[in-house]
């Protein structure tokens, strides 16, 4: 056998053995034998690089370090699945489906990871990408190649796109966190966060080391299959790993039985799940059943309820936000909920605490909202003792000592000292955050490190870091590559649209949507600076409080100085208007009220704005249309009183066709 034939033979053998080990969980060769064959292939490839096969297992090692991920537009949108939380919603889902067709269902475990799409050409993996926002994702091909359960080459020479879930097995999660603890690094909170953080690493060696895994469950646009069950069988046949715990259920009782079984057995699985996905099994009905803007109607995800725990509230501390808002925080005995240790949760404000009569030394009930955010949701009054004294709000800032202020008709207290260290730090963190200037490599802890080293004292200082590169490179846990990534992200942020900058400035009461409204009216920073209070009030959805905040912000000399510095550093000060269609809502002000069955509030608003309209949160004489869903309240009545046009969801659908 010549060298080329030997390389081809070894490649095929090793891929087959890997498939048996990682996908079938049924190894037919010892680790020692595998390593011998693998090392032989490595040596042959080193001596004959032109003969390396496209699907060589040596390509899974991870040898590329990227500057950043490239973007990709999904030709077929990667949709999310609507979550449900009780069995009545399953019955409603079944009833709605049965009005269209008599079907059964494929029930599959909902893997707690992140979505991936893999495109193959003539059976060779060409592109792997993340879901992103559903329309635009990031290319992660080199990282995906390190995952042994994602085949580099299919059994057949197919042009095909498959989708599934990348996840971190529980054992890998434990090992990764143990290593991070030994290295003095922050621990990952759960398997999902660990998988997401790993797959987005720019160094594929890091990804290879952490042993991610994958299940595939969908084929995009492939013909010749009639059921979801057949899809899973086909994926298996081509070398993909699918979840073996899926089951075909013929009715709601069988679905509920499947959900109940895994509710009590999910902790025994070697991978994380957070629910069950229920899909119509017969593919031919998918288009007839239809889609919302965001989700398919032929599929739902039953989410297991948040785990709860009792614990003792030991202390209430206070955080200072970027606008000076003071937030009480519950500190309690550590409890284990939904896979992580929890010892802190926000208590929002004084009214939240007093309404629930939460006291230090109380026995409290804690859960995770959406399996992510800890919250205190109840007090066990039967266990209250004399040591549980009523809560008293602090009167001075815990950082700078400034007297706190609570304005009329507001729930929050504020520190109004703009030189308060906590305010300044949090304002920089907000400026760099994803919803604002989206400086990806400049995270919260890094900003805090730079702040404590006096490298950052104001948001404008971010754009002077390039002049301090030699200092940054010599800081602990930073090297030239990391610093280059940080500076590259900062440079990219200079071209962000003006509304992102306005939001990032941290003007009180100006959120992301209000920033967009302001920039639509005033498309340059200079126009906004010179805007008059009375003119700002003419913008739909902007009232006196917001208008006053904007005018007062630009009256302050230090704020104008900051903006002038940002100009000098090359930050964009112009607003590029979003493309709109001169459609059914052109030049109309629309108010949404009540619950829509086919759209979320954000989805409907996005459609209206894309078709030339503007959404508002309140009904007034300026309102042109009110879109009323189920359980519409006072806004609907006000619209009737004012004689404003009212449309229901069906009429809305007709207007957007």
N, C-alpha and C positions, 0 to 999 in steps of 0.2 A: 504494500500500500504506500503510495507516494505521500508527500507532506500535505498537499492540498486535501486529498481524500481523508487523511487522518484528522486534520482540523475539522472538516465537515462532520465526520463521524463522532468525534469528541463533542462537538457543539450539540448535535442531535441527542446524544446520550445524556449529557449533563442537563440539557433542558427537560428531557423526559424525566430524569431522576428528580429534578427540582419541582416539576409539576406534581409528581407523586407525593413529594414531601410537603410542599406548601399548599397545594390545592386539594389533593385527595386525602391528605393526612395519612398516607399509607406508604411509607418509605420501603423501597425494595433493595437498598444498598446501604452499607454502613457509612458513617461520616468519614472514617479513615479511607475507605475505597473512593468515596466521592472526592475527597481532598487530593488523593493521588492523581486521579484523572484531571481534576481542575488545574493542578500545578503543571501537569504535562501540557495542557492546552495553553496556559499562560506562557510557558517557555517557547512553544512553537509559534505563538502569535508575536512574541517579542522578536524572534528571529525572522519572521515572515509577515510583517505588518500589512502587506498588500493582500494577504489571504484571509484576514479577519472577517468573519461572517457578520451580517447585520444583526443577527439575533444571538451573538455570542454572550454567554453568561458573564464573561469578564466585564461587560459594559454595565453591569449592575453595581459595580464597586462604588461609583460616584467619584468622578475625578474633575468635575467642572465647578468653578466658582464664578458666578455671574455678578455683573454690576447692578442689574435690576431685571425684573420680569417684563417680557413683552406682552402687550395686550392682544386679545383676539376677540372678534365678534362672532358669536354663535349664530350659525345660519338658522338653526332651530332653537328657540329660546329654552334655556334651562329653567323650567318652572319650579316653584316651590309647591308644597302640599299643604292644604288647609288642615289645621289642627283641630281636633275635637276632644272633649274631656268627659263626656258621660254617655251612657248607653242609649239614652233617648235620641241623641244626635246620630247614632248608628242606625237606629230604626228609621229616622227621617231620611237619611242617606239612602237606605235600602228602598223605602217607599218611592222616593224620587226616581231612582234608577228603574224600578219595576214598572213605572208608568211608561217607560220607553221600551224596555225589553226584559225578557225573563232570563236572568243571568245567574252565574255563581261567582264566587270571589276568590282571588288569590290573597291570602293573608301572609305577610312577611314581617319579620322583626325589623323595627326601625333602628338602624344602626346609628349610634351617636358619634358621627364623624363629620366629614365634609364631602360635598359632591365633587365628582370628577367626570370628565368626558375624555374618551380616548378615540382617536381617529386612526384607522388602519388603511394602508394602500397596498393592494396585492398581498395582504396578510401581514405586512410589516408595520409596527407601531411608528407613526410619524409625528403625531401631536397629542399631547395630554394637556388639559387645561382645567382651571377651577371654574366654579359657577359664576363668581363675581356678583354682579347685580342681576344676573339672569340673561342679559343681553351681551355684556362685555365681561370677559374673564381674563385670567392671566395664564400664560403658557408655562407649564411646569414639567415639560417632557423629560428633562434630565433627572429631575427628582422622582418622577413616576417610574422611570426605568430601574430605580434602586429597589422597588417593591417587588418581591419575588412572585407574588400572586398575580401581577399584571404581565401577561405574556408579551414578549418582544416580537414573537412571530406566531401567527395562528396556524391551525391545522390545515386550513385551506387558504388560497390566495384571494381573499375577499377585500373589497372596498367597503368599509363599514365603520359606523360610529356607535360606540357603546358607552353607557353611563352607569355609574354606581357610586359607591361610598368608600372613601379612604378613612381608615380608623387606626388607632393605636391600641393593640391588645393590652389587657390589664397587666400582664407580666412585664411587657415592654415599658409601660407607664411607671410601674414601681421601680424598675431598673434605672430609667432615665432620671427620675426624681431623686433616687439614692445618689446617683453620680452628681447631680446638681447640688445636693445638700453637702456632699463632701467637698465640692469646689466652691462652696459659699455663695451659690447662685440662688435666685428666687425659684421656688418650686412651681411647677405647673399645677393649676387648680383642679383639672380633671382631664380625662382621656381626650375629650373633644378639643379642648384648648391646646393640649400637647400635640395632637395630630395636626391641627390647623397651623400652629406655630412652626412645626417641623417641616411641613410640606412647603411652606413659604420661605424656608431658609434659602439663602443665595448660594450656600455651599452644599453640593449634593453628597459630599462625604458625611456631613452631619446627618442628612436624611437616611443614608444607607446604614449608619450606625444605630439608628433608633428603631429599626425593624417595624416599620409600618405595615399594614395589611390592607386588603381590599376585597369587597364583594361587588360584583356587577349584577344589574337587574333590569336593564333597559337597552333596547336596540332602537336607534333613531331611523325611522323611515324604511326599515328593511321589509321586503315583501316575502310572502310564502309561509308565514306563521299565522296561526289563527287564535292562539290563546297565550296568556302570560305564562302559563305552565310550560308551553312549548318554547317560549322565549328563553326561560331558564335552562331548559334541556339543551337548546341550541348553543347557548353560551358555554355550558359545560363541555359540550362536544368540541368547541373550538379552542378549549384550553383555559377558559376563564374560571375564576372561583366564584361560586354563588352560595348563598346561605341555604344550608340543608334543612333548616327548621321551618321553611315555608309550608303552607298547607292550603288546599282547596276547600273552601267552606261553602255549603249550599244555602245557608240561611243565617239569620241574625243570631239564633241560639248557638250555632256552631262557632260563629265569629266571637261571641262573648266568651264561650268556653275556652277558645284559643287564647284570648286576651287574659283571662283569669289564670290560666295555667302558667303563662310566662310572667305574670305579675309576681307570682310566688317563686318562680325558678330563675328569674333574670340574673340574680346575683351569682348563680352557679355557672353562668356562661363565661368563657375566657375573653370576651369582648363586651364593650359597653352598649346597651340599648336603652332607649327612653320611651318606647311605645311599640305599637303595631301599625303597619301600613296595610290598608284594605283597598284592593284594586279590583275593578271589574275584570273578570278573567278573559272575556271574549273581546278581542281587539277590534273587531269590526264595528262595534258600537261607540268607539271612543269619539269620533267626530260628531256623531249624532247627539251624544250626551253633552259634548261641548267643553268649553274652557271659559274661565274668567280671564281678565288681563294677566293675572298672576299665577293661577292654579288650574289644573285639570278638574273637571267636575266628576270624573269617573274614578276618583281616588281621594281617600282621606287618611289622615294619620291620627290614631287614637293615642294620646299622650298619657302616660301614667301620672297620677297625681303627685304633687310635691310631697316629699317626705317631711314629717314634722318631728319636733323634739322639744322636751321641757328642759329648762335650765334656769340658773339664778342670775339675775341682773346685778352685777357688782358695782358698776359705775356708769355715769353719763358724762361723756366728754363732749367737746365742741370743736368743730372744724370751721375755718374761715375760707369762703369761696372767693373767686376772682372779682366779683362785684361787691364783696364785703358781706355777703349773706352768711349768717351764722347757722350752722346745722348741728343739732344735737345727735350724738352717736351713742348707741347702747353697746356697752362692753360686758360680756357675760361669760360664764364658764363654757369652755369649748364643748361643742356637740358635733357629732358626725352626721351630716345630712347630704344625701344625693352624691356621695362619693368624696366629700371634702370635709375638713375640719372648719367649723364656723365659730367665731368668737365676737364678731362685731356686726352691727346693722344700723342703718340710718333710722332716726326717729323724726326726721323731717323738720318739725318746728314745735314751738311751745303748745299750740292748739292741739296738735296730734297727740302729744303726751298727756295733756290734761283731759282731753275728751275720753281717752282710754284709761285714765288714772294710773299711768305707769309710774312705778316707784322703784328706787334703788332697793335691793334685797328682795324684790318680788320674785315669785316663780313665774316665768314668762313662757309663752309658746312661740317657737321660731320655725320658719319654713323657708324654702327658696322659691321666690317668685320666678316662674318660668324655668325652674331647675338651675337658676344662675344667681339671682340677687337675693341675699338673705333679708328677711323682714320679720319684725316682731308683730304678730297679729292678734295676740290675746294675753290676758293676765289670769292666772289661777287665783282668784280671790279667796278661795277656801284655805289657801296656804299662807295668806298674808299675816304678818306678825307686827308687833309694836315697833320693830326696827325699820319698817317700811314707811319712811316719812314722805309727805307730799312733795312733788317736784317744784322747785323754785328756779325760774330762768335767771341766768347770769345777767349782770348789768354792764359788764365791761368786756372788751375784746380779750380773749385768752392769750393773744399773741403780743399786741402792742399796748393793751390797757385802755384804749380809747372807749369813751362812753358809748354804749350801743343805742341805736335809734330804731323804733318801730313806727312806721308811718301809718297813717289812718287808712283803714280798709285793706291792710296787708297783714299776712300771717307771719312774715319773717322779720327778724331783727338784723340790723346791718352795722358793721364797723365802717364809718365814713372816712377813716384815715387812709388816703390813697398811697401813703408811704408805708403802710402796714406790710411787713415782710411776707406774710401769708397771702395777702391779696396780690402782691406783685408776682410771686412765684406762680400762683394759680392762673394769673392773667397770661403769663408766658406759655404755660401748659395748654391753655385754651387756644391761644393763637396758633400753636403748632399742630393742634388736633385735626383729625380727619375731616370733620364737618367744616372746619375753617380753612387754614392754609395747607393742611394735609402734608406736613413734613414727616414722611414715613419713618425715617431713621432716627428722629429726635423724639424719643419716648419720654414719659413722665419722669422716670427715675433719673434718666440722663440729664434732663433739664434741671432737676433738683441738684444733681451733682455739679453741674456748671454754675448754677445759681450760688451754691454754697462756696464755690471757688472764685466767686466774683467775676466769672466770665460772662454771665448773663444777669443783668439787673433790670432790663426793660425789653419789650418785644423787639425793638429796633436792633438790639445787640445781637440778635440771631444772625443778622446779615454782616456782622463784623467777625464772625468766627473764622472765616477763611483767612483772616490776617493773624490768627492765633493757632495755626495748624501745628506748629512745632510744639506748642504747649499741650494741645489736645493729644497728640501722638504719644506723649510721655505720661499721660494719665493712666491710672490703674484700669485694666480690662479694656483699654483702647489701643489699637494699633493703626498703622497707616491705612490698611484696607477699610477698617471700620470708619475712620475719620473721613476718608474719601467718599464713602457712601453717605455719611451725614452731610457733607458739604454739597454733594450732588443733589440730594433731596432738597436742601435749602435753595440751591440755585433754581431748581425746577419750580419751587413755590413762587418765585418772583413773577411767573407768568399766570398765576391763578386769576380768575375773573374777579372783578371789583367787589361783587357781593360777598365773596369768601373773605376778602380783606375787611370789609365793613363788619361782617359777623365776628371776625377774629379780633377786631379792636376792643370788643367786650363792652359796647355801649349798653347801659342798663335798659332792659325791656326790649332789646333788639335781637330777636332770634334769627335763624337762618332764613325763614320765609319773609320776615319783615325786611331783612337786609336786601333780599331780591326785589321786593316792592319798591324800596327806596332807590335802588339802582336802575330799575326800569324807568323811574321818573327823572332821576338825576344820574345820567350815565358817565359822569366823571367825578372824581373826588372833590374837585374845586367847586363844581355845581352843588354838590351835597353840603359842603362846608358853608356855602353862602345861602343855602335854602332858608326861607322864612317859615316861622312857626305856622302862620295861616295857610301857606301853600302846602306844607307837609300834611296838614289836616285834610286836604282835598283828596289825598290818596286813599282809595277804598281800603278798609280794614285797619287803618291807622287812626288812633284816637289821640286824645289830649295828652295822656301819660307818655306815650311813645314819642309824640312830636316834641314834647318838652324835654325828654331825655336826649334826643338827637341834638336839638338846639343848644342845650346846656353843655353837652360834650364838646362841641366845636367852639364854644366860647372860651374854653380853658386854653391858656397859652401853651401849657406843657403838652396838650394833645396835638395842637397844630405843629409844635416843634417835632413831635414824634412822627407825624405824617410827612413832614418835610425831609426828615432823615430817611424814611422808607423810600421816598422819591429818589433821593440821592443814591441809595443803594440799588436802584433799578427795579423796584417793585411796581408791578402794573397798577395804574390808577384809572383805567378805563373799563367800561362795562360792555361786554359783547352780548347783545340781546339774543335770547334763545329763539330758535326757529319755531314759528307757529304757523298753523294753517288757517286760512280765512274761512273757517267752518261755521258750524251751527251756533257756536257761542261767541263769535267774533264781537268784540267790544261790549260783551254782556258781563254783568256782575251777578255771580251765582252763589247762593247760600245752600249748603247741604244740611239736612236734618234727618234724624231717625236712622234706622239700620237698613243697609242695602244687602241683598242676598248674594249678588254676583260680584260686588266690588267692595274693597275697603274704602274708607274715606279718602286716604291718600291716592289710591288708584283712580277714583272718580275725579278728584281734583286735578290730577295730572292730565287726564283726558280732556277735561274742560279747558285747562290752560293751553294744551297743545292745539286745541281747536279755536284758539284766539280769545278765550274768556278769562275772567279773573274770579277767583273764589274769595268769599268773605265769610267771617265767622258770625256776623250779626245781621239781622234784617233791618233795613232802613228804607227811606224813600228812594235811595239810590239803587236799591236792589232791583234787578231785572227778572230773575227767575229763582224760584226755590225748588230744589230737588228734594222731595219728601219720601223717605223710606218708611218702613214699619216703625211704629211707636214714636212717630214725630211728635214733638212737644210744643212748647210755647212759641218757637220760631214759626211753625206752621200757622198757628192762630194769628200771630202778628201779620204774617203775609196775607192771610184772608182779610184781616181788618184794613190793610193798606191797599187791597185790590191787586196784589202782585201775582204774576203768572206762576202757577204751581204745576210741576210735572212729577209723575211717579217714575219708578224704575223702568217700567216697560217703555214709557215714552222717551226716557233718556236713552235707552238702547236703540230706539228707532232714529233718534237724532244723531247718534254717533256712527251709524252704519256708513 
